[in-house]
């Protein structure tokens, strides 16, 4: 559960980084942060899927 919370927080932090990069007209940074944010989202989805499976089956 902590891992999923950390991923969620990371996604939100990347929103701030993306906004800051946009404010400084740094498109390369915007693209990098969006890419990293998408990776965090994908990992969070994997963690969530695993947790759902564990909760349904009752074991890891």
PDB file of N, CA, C, O and CB in Angstrom:
ATOM      1  N   UNK A   1       0.821  -1.190   0.000  1.00  0.00           N
ATOM      2  CA  UNK A   1       0.000   0.000   0.000  1.00  0.00           C
ATOM      3  C   UNK A   1       0.868   1.259   0.000  1.00  0.00           C
ATOM      4  O   UNK A   1       0.549   2.237  -0.676  1.00  0.00           O
ATOM      5  CB  UNK A   1      -0.936  -0.005   1.205  1.00  0.00           C
ATOM      6  N   UNK A   2       1.953   1.233   0.751  1.00  0.00           N
ATOM      7  CA  UNK A   2       2.839   2.397   0.803  1.00  0.00           C
ATOM      8  C   UNK A   2       3.431   2.672  -0.572  1.00  0.00           C
ATOM      9  O   UNK A   2       3.595   3.826  -0.967  1.00  0.00           O
ATOM     10  CB  UNK A   2       3.962   2.183   1.836  1.00  0.00           C
ATOM     11  N   UNK A   3       3.749   1.616  -1.290  1.00  0.00           N
ATOM     12  CA  UNK A   3       4.323   1.770  -2.634  1.00  0.00           C
ATOM     13  C   UNK A   3       3.341   2.476  -3.564  1.00  0.00           C
ATOM     14  O   UNK A   3       3.729   3.350  -4.339  1.00  0.00           O
ATOM     15  CB  UNK A   3       4.711   0.397  -3.218  1.00  0.00           C
ATOM     16  N   UNK A   4       2.092   2.099  -3.486  1.00  0.00           N
ATOM     17  CA  UNK A   4       1.070   2.728  -4.324  1.00  0.00           C
ATOM     18  C   UNK A   4       0.906   4.201  -3.952  1.00  0.00           C
ATOM     19  O   UNK A   4       0.750   5.052  -4.828  1.00  0.00           O
ATOM     20  CB  UNK A   4      -0.278   1.988  -4.184  1.00  0.00           C
ATOM     21  N   UNK A   5       0.941   4.497  -2.662  1.00  0.00           N
ATOM     22  CA  UNK A   5       0.843   5.885  -2.212  1.00  0.00           C
ATOM     23  C   UNK A   5       2.026   6.698  -2.724  1.00  0.00           C
ATOM     24  O   UNK A   5       1.855   7.835  -3.163  1.00  0.00           O
ATOM     25  CB  UNK A   5       0.776   5.953  -0.676  1.00  0.00           C
ATOM     26  N   UNK A   6       3.225   6.119  -2.669  1.00  0.00           N
ATOM     27  CA  UNK A   6       4.417   6.808  -3.157  1.00  0.00           C
ATOM     28  C   UNK A   6       4.318   7.103  -4.649  1.00  0.00           C
ATOM     29  O   UNK A   6       4.702   8.180  -5.105  1.00  0.00           O
ATOM     30  CB  UNK A   6       5.664   5.974  -2.871  1.00  0.00           C
ATOM     31  N   UNK A   7       3.807   6.151  -5.395  1.00  0.00           N
ATOM     32  CA  UNK A   7       3.655   6.349  -6.844  1.00  0.00           C
ATOM     33  C   UNK A   7       2.654   7.462  -7.125  1.00  0.00           C
ATOM     34  O   UNK A   7       2.863   8.287  -8.015  1.00  0.00           O
ATOM     35  CB  UNK A   7       3.203   5.039  -7.532  1.00  0.00           C
ATOM     36  N   UNK A   8       1.580   7.480  -6.372  1.00  0.00           N
ATOM     37  CA  UNK A   8       0.567   8.515  -6.544  1.00  0.00           C
ATOM     38  C   UNK A   8       1.140   9.900  -6.257  1.00  0.00           C
ATOM     39  O   UNK A   8       0.878  10.859  -6.982  1.00  0.00           O
ATOM     40  CB  UNK A   8      -0.631   8.242  -5.634  1.00  0.00           C
ATOM     41  N   UNK A   9       1.913   9.984  -5.203  1.00  0.00           N
ATOM     42  CA  UNK A   9       2.546  11.259  -4.858  1.00  0.00           C
ATOM     43  C   UNK A   9       3.537  11.688  -5.939  1.00  0.00           C
ATOM     44  O   UNK A   9       3.626  12.871  -6.266  1.00  0.00           O
ATOM     45  CB  UNK A   9       3.260  11.154  -3.500  1.00  0.00           C
ATOM     46  N   UNK A  10       4.279  10.733  -6.490  1.00  0.00           N
ATOM     47  CA  UNK A  10       5.253  11.045  -7.541  1.00  0.00           C
ATOM     48  C   UNK A  10       4.554  11.616  -8.776  1.00  0.00           C
ATOM     49  O   UNK A  10       5.044  12.560  -9.396  1.00  0.00           O
ATOM     50  CB  UNK A  10       6.059   9.783  -7.922  1.00  0.00           C
ATOM     51  N   UNK A  11       3.411  11.038  -9.123  1.00  0.00           N
ATOM     52  CA  UNK A  11       2.654  11.537 -10.279  1.00  0.00           C
ATOM     53  C   UNK A  11       2.264  12.990 -10.056  1.00  0.00           C
ATOM     54  O   UNK A  11       2.369  13.811 -10.968  1.00  0.00           O
ATOM     55  CB  UNK A  11       1.391  10.673 -10.529  1.00  0.00           C
ATOM     56  N   UNK A  12       1.817  13.310  -8.854  1.00  0.00           N
ATOM     57  CA  UNK A  12       1.427  14.687  -8.542  1.00  0.00           C
ATOM     58  C   UNK A  12       2.631  15.632  -8.573  1.00  0.00           C
ATOM     59  O   UNK A  12       2.524  16.762  -9.050  1.00  0.00           O
ATOM     60  CB  UNK A  12       0.752  14.747  -7.168  1.00  0.00           C
ATOM     61  N   UNK A  13       3.751  15.177  -8.074  1.00  0.00           N
ATOM     62  CA  UNK A  13       4.963  16.000  -8.082  1.00  0.00           C
ATOM     63  C   UNK A  13       5.394  16.298  -9.515  1.00  0.00           C
ATOM     64  O   UNK A  13       5.822  17.411  -9.821  1.00  0.00           O
ATOM     65  CB  UNK A  13       6.104  15.296  -7.315  1.00  0.00           C
ATOM     66  N   UNK A  14       5.279  15.302 -10.389  1.00  0.00           N
ATOM     67  CA  UNK A  14       5.637  15.542 -11.785  1.00  0.00           C
ATOM     68  C   UNK A  14       4.757  16.607 -12.416  1.00  0.00           C
ATOM     69  O   UNK A  14       5.210  17.323 -13.309  1.00  0.00           O
ATOM     70  CB  UNK A  14       5.537  14.256 -12.582  1.00  0.00           C
ATOM     71  N   UNK A  15       3.508  16.728 -11.974  1.00  0.00           N
ATOM     72  CA  UNK A  15       2.652  17.818 -12.475  1.00  0.00           C
ATOM     73  C   UNK A  15       3.290  19.169 -12.185  1.00  0.00           C
ATOM     74  O   UNK A  15       3.271  20.065 -13.029  1.00  0.00           O
ATOM     75  CB  UNK A  15       1.243  17.749 -11.838  1.00  0.00           C
ATOM     76  N   UNK A  16       3.854  19.313 -10.995  1.00  0.00           N
ATOM     77  CA  UNK A  16       4.534  20.563 -10.627  1.00  0.00           C
ATOM     78  C   UNK A  16       5.764  20.774 -11.500  1.00  0.00           C
ATOM     79  O   UNK A  16       5.993  21.876 -11.999  1.00  0.00           O
ATOM     80  CB  UNK A  16       4.936  20.550  -9.134  1.00  0.00           C
ATOM     81  N   UNK A  17       6.557  19.720 -11.684  1.00  0.00           N
ATOM     82  CA  UNK A  17       7.760  19.827 -12.525  1.00  0.00           C
ATOM     83  C   UNK A  17       7.398  20.202 -13.957  1.00  0.00           C
ATOM     84  O   UNK A  17       8.066  21.026 -14.581  1.00  0.00           O
ATOM     85  CB  UNK A  17       8.543  18.504 -12.514  1.00  0.00           C
ATOM     86  N   UNK A  18       6.348  19.596 -14.462  1.00  0.00           N
ATOM     87  CA  UNK A  18       5.911  19.877 -15.841  1.00  0.00           C
ATOM     88  C   UNK A  18       5.480  21.342 -15.953  1.00  0.00           C
ATOM     89  O   UNK A  18       5.842  22.035 -16.904  1.00  0.00           O
ATOM     90  CB  UNK A  18       4.738  18.928 -16.261  1.00  0.00           C
ATOM     91  N   UNK A  19       4.718  21.790 -14.990  1.00  0.00           N
ATOM     92  CA  UNK A  19       4.252  23.178 -15.010  1.00  0.00           C
ATOM     93  C   UNK A  19       5.434  24.144 -14.934  1.00  0.00           C
ATOM     94  O   UNK A  19       5.473  25.137 -15.659  1.00  0.00           O
ATOM     95  CB  UNK A  19       3.275  23.438 -13.844  1.00  0.00           C
ATOM     96  N   UNK A  20       6.386  23.857 -14.066  1.00  0.00           N
ATOM     97  CA  UNK A  20       7.572  24.711 -13.954  1.00  0.00           C
ATOM     98  C   UNK A  20       8.347  24.744 -15.271  1.00  0.00           C
ATOM     99  O   UNK A  20       8.795  25.805 -15.705  1.00  0.00           O
ATOM    100  CB  UNK A  20       8.486  24.217 -12.814  1.00  0.00           C
ATOM    101  N   UNK A  21       8.500  23.595 -15.898  1.00  0.00           N
ATOM    102  CA  UNK A  21       9.222  23.530 -17.168  1.00  0.00           C
ATOM    103  C   UNK A  21       8.467  24.297 -18.255  1.00  0.00           C
ATOM    104  O   UNK A  21       9.084  24.959 -19.090  1.00  0.00           O
ATOM    105  CB  UNK A  21       9.432  22.062 -17.596  1.00  0.00           C
ATOM    106  N   UNK A  22       7.151  24.212 -18.247  1.00  0.00           N
ATOM    107  CA  UNK A  22       6.354  24.971 -19.213  1.00  0.00           C
ATOM    108  C   UNK A  22       6.512  26.466 -18.988  1.00  0.00           C
ATOM    109  O   UNK A  22       6.583  27.239 -19.943  1.00  0.00           O
ATOM    110  CB  UNK A  22       4.875  24.579 -19.120  1.00  0.00           C
ATOM    111  N   UNK A  23       6.567  26.868 -17.739  1.00  0.00           N
ATOM    112  CA  UNK A  23       6.713  28.287 -17.406  1.00  0.00           C
ATOM    113  C   UNK A  23       8.057  28.854 -17.855  1.00  0.00           C
ATOM    114  O   UNK A  23       8.182  30.057 -18.084  1.00  0.00           O
ATOM    115  CB  UNK A  23       6.550  28.486 -15.911  1.00  0.00           C
ATOM    116  N   UNK A  24       9.061  27.987 -17.980  1.00  0.00           N
ATOM    117  CA  UNK A  24      10.380  28.436 -18.430  1.00  0.00           C
ATOM    118  C   UNK A  24      10.633  28.093 -19.889  1.00  0.00           C
ATOM    119  O   UNK A  24      11.758  28.195 -20.377  1.00  0.00           O
ATOM    120  CB  UNK A  24      11.465  27.821 -17.568  1.00  0.00           C
ATOM    121  N   UNK A  25       9.571  27.682 -20.582  1.00  0.00           N
ATOM    122  CA  UNK A  25       9.656  27.337 -22.011  1.00  0.00           C
ATOM    123  C   UNK A  25      10.732  26.290 -22.297  1.00  0.00           C
ATOM    124  O   UNK A  25      11.457  26.384 -23.287  1.00  0.00           O
ATOM    125  CB  UNK A  25       9.937  28.591 -22.834  1.00  0.00           C
ATOM    126  N   UNK A  26      10.827  25.294 -21.419  1.00  0.00           N
ATOM    127  CA  UNK A  26      11.785  24.209 -21.607  1.00  0.00           C
ATOM    128  C   UNK A  26      11.044  22.964 -22.071  1.00  0.00           C
ATOM    129  O   UNK A  26      10.700  22.092 -21.272  1.00  0.00           O
ATOM    130  CB  UNK A  26      12.574  23.926 -20.298  1.00  0.00           C
ATOM    131  N   UNK A  27      10.805  22.897 -23.372  1.00  0.00           N
ATOM    132  CA  UNK A  27      10.033  21.795 -23.932  1.00  0.00           C
ATOM    133  C   UNK A  27      10.714  20.449 -23.714  1.00  0.00           C
ATOM    134  O   UNK A  27      10.037  19.442 -23.504  1.00  0.00           O
ATOM    135  CB  UNK A  27       9.806  22.022 -25.410  1.00  0.00           C
ATOM    136  N   UNK A  28      12.025  20.420 -23.761  1.00  0.00           N
ATOM    137  CA  UNK A  28      12.749  19.161 -23.541  1.00  0.00           C
ATOM    138  C   UNK A  28      12.467  18.636 -22.135  1.00  0.00           C
ATOM    139  O   UNK A  28      12.267  17.437 -21.945  1.00  0.00           O
ATOM    140  CB  UNK A  28      14.276  19.358 -23.748  1.00  0.00           C
ATOM    141  N   UNK A  29      12.452  19.528 -21.158  1.00  0.00           N
ATOM    142  CA  UNK A  29      12.155  19.114 -19.785  1.00  0.00           C
ATOM    143  C   UNK A  29      10.698  18.691 -19.641  1.00  0.00           C
ATOM    144  O   UNK A  29      10.395  17.722 -18.944  1.00  0.00           O
ATOM    145  CB  UNK A  29      12.472  20.248 -18.803  1.00  0.00           C
ATOM    146  N   UNK A  30       9.805  19.409 -20.291  1.00  0.00           N
ATOM    147  CA  UNK A  30       8.385  19.047 -20.256  1.00  0.00           C
ATOM    148  C   UNK A  30       8.218  17.621 -20.766  1.00  0.00           C
ATOM    149  O   UNK A  30       7.537  16.809 -20.139  1.00  0.00           O
ATOM    150  CB  UNK A  30       7.531  20.037 -21.106  1.00  0.00           C
ATOM    151  N   UNK A  31       8.828  17.323 -21.882  1.00  0.00           N
ATOM    152  CA  UNK A  31       8.708  15.987 -22.473  1.00  0.00           C
ATOM    153  C   UNK A  31       9.311  14.918 -21.569  1.00  0.00           C
ATOM    154  O   UNK A  31       8.742  13.838 -21.414  1.00  0.00           O
ATOM    155  CB  UNK A  31       9.386  15.950 -23.842  1.00  0.00           C
ATOM    156  N   UNK A  32      10.456  15.217 -20.975  1.00  0.00           N
ATOM    157  CA  UNK A  32      11.092  14.258 -20.068  1.00  0.00           C
ATOM    158  C   UNK A  32      10.207  13.992 -18.859  1.00  0.00           C
ATOM    159  O   UNK A  32       9.974  12.838 -18.499  1.00  0.00           O
ATOM    160  CB  UNK A  32      12.465  14.773 -19.614  1.00  0.00           C
ATOM    161  N   UNK A  33       9.718  15.048 -18.237  1.00  0.00           N
ATOM    162  CA  UNK A  33       8.886  14.868 -17.045  1.00  0.00           C
ATOM    163  C   UNK A  33       7.579  14.152 -17.366  1.00  0.00           C
ATOM    164  O   UNK A  33       7.097  13.360 -16.556  1.00  0.00           O
ATOM    165  CB  UNK A  33       8.590  16.216 -16.404  1.00  0.00           C
ATOM    166  N   UNK A  34       7.003  14.415 -18.525  1.00  0.00           N
ATOM    167  CA  UNK A  34       5.786  13.699 -18.921  1.00  0.00           C
ATOM    168  C   UNK A  34       6.074  12.220 -19.126  1.00  0.00           C
ATOM    169  O   UNK A  34       5.273  11.364 -18.750  1.00  0.00           O
ATOM    170  CB  UNK A  34       5.196  14.303 -20.204  1.00  0.00           C
ATOM    171  N   UNK A  35       7.217  11.928 -19.724  1.00  0.00           N
ATOM    172  CA  UNK A  35       7.606  10.531 -19.935  1.00  0.00           C
ATOM    173  C   UNK A  35       7.801   9.823 -18.593  1.00  0.00           C
ATOM    174  O   UNK A  35       7.325   8.704 -18.401  1.00  0.00           O
ATOM    175  CB  UNK A  35       8.902  10.448 -20.779  1.00  0.00           C
ATOM    176  N   UNK A  36       8.494  10.471 -17.678  1.00  0.00           N
ATOM    177  CA  UNK A  36       8.726   9.882 -16.364  1.00  0.00           C
ATOM    178  C   UNK A  36       7.415   9.731 -15.587  1.00  0.00           C
ATOM    179  O   UNK A  36       7.222   8.753 -14.864  1.00  0.00           O
ATOM    180  CB  UNK A  36       9.717  10.738 -15.567  1.00  0.00           C
ATOM    181  N   UNK A  37       6.530  10.695 -15.740  1.00  0.00           N
ATOM    182  CA  UNK A  37       5.230  10.628 -15.087  1.00  0.00           C
ATOM    183  C   UNK A  37       4.430   9.433 -15.613  1.00  0.00           C
ATOM    184  O   UNK A  37       3.788   8.726 -14.836  1.00  0.00           O
ATOM    185  CB  UNK A  37       4.448  11.940 -15.307  1.00  0.00           C
ATOM    186  N   UNK A  38       4.465   9.211 -16.909  1.00  0.00           N
ATOM    187  CA  UNK A  38       3.751   8.075 -17.488  1.00  0.00           C
ATOM    188  C   UNK A  38       4.305   6.754 -16.966  1.00  0.00           C
ATOM    189  O   UNK A  38       3.551   5.805 -16.750  1.00  0.00           O
ATOM    190  CB  UNK A  38       3.838   8.114 -19.016  1.00  0.00           C
ATOM    191  N   UNK A  39       5.610   6.692 -16.765  1.00  0.00           N
ATOM    192  CA  UNK A  39       6.211   5.488 -16.193  1.00  0.00           C
ATOM    193  C   UNK A  39       5.704   5.257 -14.773  1.00  0.00           C
ATOM    194  O   UNK A  39       5.417   4.124 -14.387  1.00  0.00           O
ATOM    195  CB  UNK A  39       7.746   5.596 -16.200  1.00  0.00           C
ATOM    196  N   UNK A  40       5.597   6.320 -14.008  1.00  0.00           N
ATOM    197  CA  UNK A  40       5.075   6.214 -12.643  1.00  0.00           C
ATOM    198  C   UNK A  40       3.626   5.728 -12.656  1.00  0.00           C
ATOM    199  O   UNK A  40       3.238   4.891 -11.841  1.00  0.00           O
ATOM    200  CB  UNK A  40       5.173   7.573 -11.918  1.00  0.00           C
ATOM    201  N   UNK A  41       2.834   6.254 -13.582  1.00  0.00           N
ATOM    202  CA  UNK A  41       1.432   5.854 -13.696  1.00  0.00           C
ATOM    203  C   UNK A  41       1.350   4.374 -14.034  1.00  0.00           C
ATOM    204  O   UNK A  41       0.558   3.642 -13.441  1.00  0.00           O
ATOM    205  CB  UNK A  41       0.701   6.698 -14.768  1.00  0.00           C
ATOM    206  N   UNK A  42       2.160   3.934 -14.980  1.00  0.00           N
ATOM    207  CA  UNK A  42       2.158   2.520 -15.379  1.00  0.00           C
ATOM    208  C   UNK A  42       2.544   1.630 -14.200  1.00  0.00           C
ATOM    209  O   UNK A  42       1.917   0.596 -13.969  1.00  0.00           O
ATOM    210  CB  UNK A  42       3.126   2.284 -16.562  1.00  0.00           C
ATOM    211  N   UNK A  43       3.565   2.027 -13.459  1.00  0.00           N
ATOM    212  CA  UNK A  43       3.994   1.246 -12.304  1.00  0.00           C
ATOM    213  C   UNK A  43       2.916   1.225 -11.224  1.00  0.00           C
ATOM    214  O   UNK A  43       2.701   0.193 -10.590  1.00  0.00           O
ATOM    215  CB  UNK A  43       5.298   1.808 -11.736  1.00  0.00           C
ATOM    216  N   UNK A  44       2.245   2.336 -11.010  1.00  0.00           N
ATOM    217  CA  UNK A  44       1.164   2.397 -10.024  1.00  0.00           C
ATOM    218  C   UNK A  44       0.029   1.457 -10.422  1.00  0.00           C
ATOM    219  O   UNK A  44      -0.559   0.789  -9.572  1.00  0.00           O
ATOM    220  CB  UNK A  44       0.637   3.843  -9.881  1.00  0.00           C
ATOM    221  N   UNK A  45      -0.271   1.412 -11.712  1.00  0.00           N
ATOM    222  CA  UNK A  45      -1.316   0.503 -12.191  1.00  0.00           C
ATOM    223  C   UNK A  45      -0.920  -0.953 -11.964  1.00  0.00           C
ATOM    224  O   UNK A  45      -1.762  -1.779 -11.610  1.00  0.00           O
ATOM    225  CB  UNK A  45      -1.596   0.747 -13.682  1.00  0.00           C
ATOM    226  N   UNK A  46       0.355  -1.268 -12.165  1.00  0.00           N
ATOM    227  CA  UNK A  46       0.832  -2.628 -11.916  1.00  0.00           C
ATOM    228  C   UNK A  46       0.712  -2.983 -10.439  1.00  0.00           C
ATOM    229  O   UNK A  46       0.269  -4.079 -10.096  1.00  0.00           O
ATOM    230  CB  UNK A  46       2.288  -2.781 -12.379  1.00  0.00           C
ATOM    231  N   UNK A  47       1.103  -2.066  -9.571  1.00  0.00           N
ATOM    232  CA  UNK A  47       1.016  -2.302  -8.129  1.00  0.00           C
ATOM    233  C   UNK A  47      -0.441  -2.478  -7.727  1.00  0.00           C
ATOM    234  O   UNK A  47      -0.767  -3.393  -6.971  1.00  0.00           O
ATOM    235  CB  UNK A  47       1.661  -1.136  -7.335  1.00  0.00           C
ATOM    236  N   UNK A  48      -1.314  -1.619  -8.219  1.00  0.00           N
ATOM    237  CA  UNK A  48      -2.736  -1.705  -7.891  1.00  0.00           C
ATOM    238  C   UNK A  48      -3.321  -3.036  -8.355  1.00  0.00           C
ATOM    239  O   UNK A  48      -4.085  -3.670  -7.627  1.00  0.00           O
ATOM    240  CB  UNK A  48      -3.504  -0.537  -8.529  1.00  0.00           C
ATOM    241  N   UNK A  49      -2.966  -3.452  -9.553  1.00  0.00           N
ATOM    242  CA  UNK A  49      -3.449  -4.732 -10.067  1.00  0.00           C
ATOM    243  C   UNK A  49      -2.991  -5.895  -9.204  1.00  0.00           C
ATOM    244  O   UNK A  49      -3.760  -6.815  -8.929  1.00  0.00           O
ATOM    245  CB  UNK A  49      -2.980  -4.937 -11.496  1.00  0.00           C
ATOM    246  N   UNK A  50      -1.740  -5.849  -8.781  1.00  0.00           N
ATOM    247  CA  UNK A  50      -1.214  -6.908  -7.925  1.00  0.00           C
ATOM    248  C   UNK A  50      -1.945  -6.926  -6.579  1.00  0.00           C
ATOM    249  O   UNK A  50      -2.309  -7.991  -6.081  1.00  0.00           O
ATOM    250  CB  UNK A  50       0.301  -6.724  -7.710  1.00  0.00           C
ATOM    251  N   UNK A  51      -2.156  -5.746  -5.997  1.00  0.00           N
ATOM    252  CA  UNK A  51      -2.857  -5.671  -4.721  1.00  0.00           C
ATOM    253  C   UNK A  51      -4.287  -6.192  -4.829  1.00  0.00           C
ATOM    254  O   UNK A  51      -4.778  -6.860  -3.920  1.00  0.00           O
ATOM    255  CB  UNK A  51      -2.864  -4.239  -4.212  1.00  0.00           C
ATOM    256  N   UNK A  52      -4.949  -5.889  -5.929  1.00  0.00           N
ATOM    257  CA  UNK A  52      -6.311  -6.390  -6.123  1.00  0.00           C
ATOM    258  C   UNK A  52      -6.314  -7.907  -6.199  1.00  0.00           C
ATOM    259  O   UNK A  52      -7.190  -8.568  -5.642  1.00  0.00           O
ATOM    260  CB  UNK A  52      -6.934  -5.795  -7.394  1.00  0.00           C
ATOM    261  N   UNK A  53      -5.327  -8.446  -6.891  1.00  0.00           N
ATOM    262  CA  UNK A  53      -5.226  -9.902  -7.013  1.00  0.00           C
ATOM    263  C   UNK A  53      -4.971 -10.532  -5.650  1.00  0.00           C
ATOM    264  O   UNK A  53      -5.582 -11.544  -5.305  1.00  0.00           O
ATOM    265  CB  UNK A  53      -4.104 -10.289  -7.999  1.00  0.00           C
ATOM    266  N   UNK A  54      -4.072  -9.937  -4.880  1.00  0.00           N
ATOM    267  CA  UNK A  54      -3.768 -10.452  -3.546  1.00  0.00           C
ATOM    268  C   UNK A  54      -5.006 -10.418  -2.654  1.00  0.00           C
ATOM    269  O   UNK A  54      -5.277 -11.365  -1.916  1.00  0.00           O
ATOM    270  CB  UNK A  54      -2.631  -9.642  -2.905  1.00  0.00           C
ATOM    271  N   UNK A  55      -5.741  -9.333  -2.729  1.00  0.00           N
ATOM    272  CA  UNK A  55      -6.918  -9.194  -1.881  1.00  0.00           C
ATOM    273  C   UNK A  55      -8.005 -10.203  -2.273  1.00  0.00           C
ATOM    274  O   UNK A  55      -8.735 -10.697  -1.413  1.00  0.00           O
ATOM    275  CB  UNK A  55      -7.465  -7.765  -1.968  1.00  0.00           C
ATOM    276  N   UNK A  56      -8.108 -10.501  -3.551  1.00  0.00           N
ATOM    277  CA  UNK A  56      -9.111 -11.451  -4.008  1.00  0.00           C
ATOM    278  C   UNK A  56      -8.724 -12.877  -3.657  1.00  0.00           C
ATOM    279  O   UNK A  56      -9.569 -13.676  -3.252  1.00  0.00           O
ATOM    280  CB  UNK A  56      -9.315 -11.322  -5.505  1.00  0.00           C
ATOM    281  N   UNK A  57      -7.437 -13.195  -3.814  1.00  0.00           N
ATOM    282  CA  UNK A  57      -6.979 -14.559  -3.567  1.00  0.00           C
ATOM    283  C   UNK A  57      -6.523 -14.789  -2.136  1.00  0.00           C
ATOM    284  O   UNK A  57      -6.445 -15.926  -1.671  1.00  0.00           O
ATOM    285  CB  UNK A  57      -5.862 -14.894  -4.501  1.00  0.00           C
ATOM    286  N   UNK A  58      -6.223 -13.702  -1.447  1.00  0.00           N
ATOM    287  CA  UNK A  58      -5.811 -13.813  -0.067  1.00  0.00           C
ATOM    288  C   UNK A  58      -4.379 -14.237   0.142  1.00  0.00           C
ATOM    289  O   UNK A  58      -4.000 -14.624   1.248  1.00  0.00           O
ATOM    290  CB  UNK A  58      -6.679 -14.748   0.613  1.00  0.00           C
ATOM    291  N   UNK A  59      -3.573 -14.171  -0.912  1.00  0.00           N
ATOM    292  CA  UNK A  59      -2.152 -14.496  -0.767  1.00  0.00           C
ATOM    293  C   UNK A  59      -1.339 -13.788  -1.841  1.00  0.00           C
ATOM    294  O   UNK A  59      -1.852 -13.391  -2.887  1.00  0.00           O
ATOM    295  CB  UNK A  59      -1.929 -16.022  -0.844  1.00  0.00           C
ATOM    296  N   UNK A  60      -0.049 -13.646  -1.541  1.00  0.00           N
ATOM    297  CA  UNK A  60       0.843 -12.999  -2.484  1.00  0.00           C
ATOM    298  C   UNK A  60       1.404 -14.064  -3.376  1.00  0.00           C
ATOM    299  O   UNK A  60       2.197 -13.766  -4.269  1.00  0.00           O
ATOM    300  CB  UNK A  60       1.969 -12.212  -1.773  1.00  0.00           C
TER     301      UNK A  60
END
